[in-house]
């Protein structure tokens, strides 16, 4: 189950705090501030995990684990500005642990367009509309097949960039890799995909 609470525990919607302010408050022990952070970030963390596990139940459980771990260790966060990438780093590690337990060889699979619960981002939708009549469904099925040609790190940076919409800086923090390493693997991933599929103008590197 995802993180839930009673109406009495929910923070006031009138409290207009920035993410920076909420993280600062949460670091100082404010539970209501952390609940607001859960409201803000839980959906995208769930989506990120679901893309990789292909299971609603497992994605819900892992998302809850991520949020609980973040709550327990938020005082260790050095700067509120990196909260999002820190949260993604926890999520990436939880997915790795999940696959180690399952003893799967492939750490980051691709969710089929036919699977219930798939959500397109705006950038994904834009990418699928530029190919002269190819349907979105066929486009992303083809991308899914091409992802099998990528290394584990190439696949992960591709998913984080175009599915999860992380910046290069955020990906660097989430994966504990230098920005130059992230750019290199993203470039390689796009080059491999374009070598097979041709140029997709919607797949911008954003570098």
C-alpha positions as CSV (number, residue, x, y, z in Angstrom):
1,X,0.0,0.0,0.0
2,X,1.1,3.6,-0.7
3,X,1.7,5.9,2.2
4,X,-1.7,7.0,3.6
5,X,-2.9,9.0,6.5
6,X,-6.2,10.2,8.1
7,X,-7.8,13.6,7.3
8,X,-6.7,14.9,10.7
9,X,-3.1,14.1,9.8
10,X,-3.1,15.8,6.4
11,X,-1.3,19.2,6.2
12,X,-3.4,22.3,5.5
13,X,-3.6,23.1,1.8
14,X,-3.5,26.8,2.8
15,X,0.1,26.5,3.9
16,X,1.9,27.6,0.8
17,X,5.5,26.4,1.3
18,X,8.1,25.8,-1.4
19,X,9.7,22.4,-1.7
20,X,12.9,23.9,-0.2
21,X,10.9,25.1,2.8
22,X,9.2,21.8,3.3
23,X,12.4,19.8,3.1
24,X,13.9,22.2,5.7
25,X,11.0,21.7,8.0
26,X,11.0,18.0,7.5
27,X,14.7,17.9,8.4
28,X,13.8,19.6,11.6
29,X,11.2,17.0,12.5
30,X,8.0,18.5,11.0
31,X,5.9,15.4,10.1
32,X,3.3,17.5,8.3
33,X,5.9,19.0,6.1
34,X,7.1,15.5,5.1
35,X,3.5,14.4,4.4
36,X,3.3,17.3,1.9
37,X,6.5,16.1,0.3
38,X,5.0,12.7,0.0
39,X,1.9,14.2,-1.7
40,X,4.3,16.0,-4.1
41,X,6.8,13.2,-5.0
42,X,5.1,9.9,-4.3
43,X,3.2,9.7,-7.7
44,X,6.4,10.2,-9.8
45,X,8.4,7.8,-7.6
46,X,5.7,5.2,-8.0
47,X,5.6,5.7,-11.8
48,X,9.4,5.4,-12.0
49,X,9.4,2.1,-10.0
50,X,6.4,0.7,-11.9
51,X,8.2,1.2,-15.3
52,X,10.9,-1.0,-13.9
53,X,9.0,-3.7,-12.0
54,X,5.9,-4.0,-14.2
55,X,3.9,-4.8,-11.1
56,X,1.4,-2.5,-9.4
57,X,1.7,-4.3,-6.1
58,X,5.5,-4.4,-6.0
59,X,5.6,-0.8,-7.2
60,X,3.3,0.3,-4.3
61,X,5.4,-1.7,-1.7
62,X,8.7,-0.3,-3.0
63,X,7.4,3.2,-3.2
64,X,6.3,3.0,0.4
65,X,9.7,1.6,1.3
66,X,11.4,4.6,-0.4
67,X,9.2,7.1,1.4
68,X,9.8,5.5,4.8
69,X,13.5,5.4,4.2
70,X,13.5,9.0,3.2
71,X,11.6,9.9,6.3
72,X,14.0,8.0,8.6
73,X,17.1,9.5,7.0
74,X,16.1,13.0,5.8
75,X,18.2,14.5,8.6
76,X,21.2,13.2,6.7
77,X,20.3,15.2,3.6
78,X,22.9,17.9,3.2
79,X,20.9,20.3,1.1
80,X,17.2,20.7,0.4
81,X,18.0,21.5,-3.3
82,X,19.0,17.9,-4.0
83,X,15.9,16.3,-2.3
84,X,14.4,15.0,-5.6
85,X,17.6,13.4,-6.9
86,X,18.2,12.0,-3.4
87,X,14.8,10.4,-3.5
88,X,15.4,8.9,-6.9
89,X,18.7,7.5,-5.7
90,X,16.9,5.7,-2.9
91,X,14.3,4.4,-5.5
92,X,17.0,3.2,-7.9
93,X,18.7,1.3,-5.1
94,X,15.4,-0.2,-3.9
95,X,14.7,-1.5,-7.5
96,X,18.2,-3.0,-7.6
97,X,17.6,-4.7,-4.3
98,X,14.2,-6.0,-5.7
99,X,15.9,-7.6,-8.7
100,X,18.7,-9.1,-6.7
101,X,16.1,-10.8,-4.5
102,X,14.2,-12.0,-7.6
103,X,17.5,-13.1,-9.1
104,X,16.7,-11.5,-12.4
105,X,19.5,-10.9,-14.8
106,X,18.1,-7.7,-16.2
107,X,17.8,-4.9,-13.6
108,X,15.8,-2.5,-15.6
109,X,13.1,-3.9,-17.9
110,X,10.8,-2.0,-20.2
111,X,7.1,-1.9,-19.5
112,X,4.9,-2.9,-22.4
113,X,2.4,-0.4,-23.8
114,X,-0.2,-3.1,-23.5
115,X,0.3,-3.3,-19.7
116,X,-2.3,-1.6,-17.6
117,X,-1.1,1.6,-15.9
118,X,1.3,2.9,-18.5
119,X,1.5,6.7,-18.6
120,X,3.1,8.8,-21.3
121,X,5.0,12.0,-20.4
122,X,4.5,15.1,-22.6
123,X,7.9,14.6,-24.1
124,X,7.1,11.0,-24.9
125,X,3.9,12.0,-26.6
126,X,5.7,14.6,-28.6
127,X,8.3,12.1,-29.7
128,X,5.6,9.7,-31.0
129,X,3.9,12.3,-33.1
130,X,6.8,13.2,-35.4
131,X,7.1,9.9,-37.2
132,X,4.7,10.4,-40.1
133,X,1.7,8.3,-39.0
134,X,3.3,5.8,-36.7
135,X,0.9,5.3,-33.7
136,X,2.1,6.1,-30.2
137,X,1.6,2.5,-29.2
138,X,3.7,1.2,-32.1
139,X,6.4,3.9,-31.5
140,X,6.9,3.0,-27.9
141,X,6.8,-0.8,-28.5
142,X,9.6,-0.2,-31.0
143,X,11.5,1.8,-28.4
144,X,11.0,-1.0,-25.9
145,X,12.5,-3.5,-28.3
146,X,15.4,-1.2,-29.0
147,X,16.1,-0.7,-25.2
148,X,17.2,-4.4,-25.1
149,X,20.3,-3.3,-27.1
150,X,21.4,-0.9,-24.4
151,X,23.7,-1.6,-21.4
152,X,22.2,-1.4,-18.0
153,X,23.5,2.1,-17.4
154,X,22.5,3.4,-20.9
155,X,19.0,2.1,-20.3
156,X,18.7,3.7,-16.9
157,X,19.9,7.1,-18.0
158,X,17.5,6.9,-21.0
159,X,14.6,6.1,-18.7
160,X,15.5,8.7,-16.1
161,X,15.8,11.4,-18.8
162,X,12.8,10.7,-21.1
163,X,10.4,8.8,-18.8
164,X,11.1,10.4,-15.4
165,X,12.1,13.8,-16.8
166,X,15.2,14.2,-14.6
167,X,17.9,16.7,-15.6
168,X,21.5,15.7,-16.2
169,X,22.4,17.1,-12.8
170,X,19.6,15.2,-11.1
171,X,20.6,12.0,-12.8
172,X,24.2,12.5,-11.8
173,X,23.2,12.8,-8.1
174,X,20.7,9.9,-8.3
175,X,23.1,7.5,-9.9
176,X,26.3,8.7,-8.2
177,X,27.9,9.3,-11.5
178,X,29.6,12.4,-12.9
179,X,27.6,14.6,-15.3
180,X,30.1,13.8,-18.1
181,X,29.5,10.0,-17.5
182,X,25.7,10.6,-17.6
183,X,26.0,12.6,-20.9
184,X,28.3,10.0,-22.4
185,X,25.9,7.1,-21.7
186,X,22.8,9.1,-22.7
187,X,24.5,10.0,-26.0
188,X,25.4,6.3,-26.6
189,X,21.9,5.2,-25.8
190,X,20.4,7.7,-28.2
191,X,23.0,6.9,-30.9
192,X,22.1,3.2,-30.7
193,X,18.4,3.8,-30.8
194,X,18.7,6.2,-33.7
195,X,20.9,3.8,-35.6
196,X,18.0,1.4,-35.7
197,X,15.0,3.7,-35.8
198,X,16.3,6.8,-37.5
199,X,16.0,10.3,-36.2
200,X,13.2,11.0,-33.7
201,X,13.1,14.7,-33.2
202,X,11.1,14.4,-29.9
203,X,14.0,12.5,-28.3
204,X,16.0,15.5,-27.3
205,X,19.1,15.0,-25.1
206,X,18.5,18.1,-23.2
207,X,22.2,18.6,-22.6
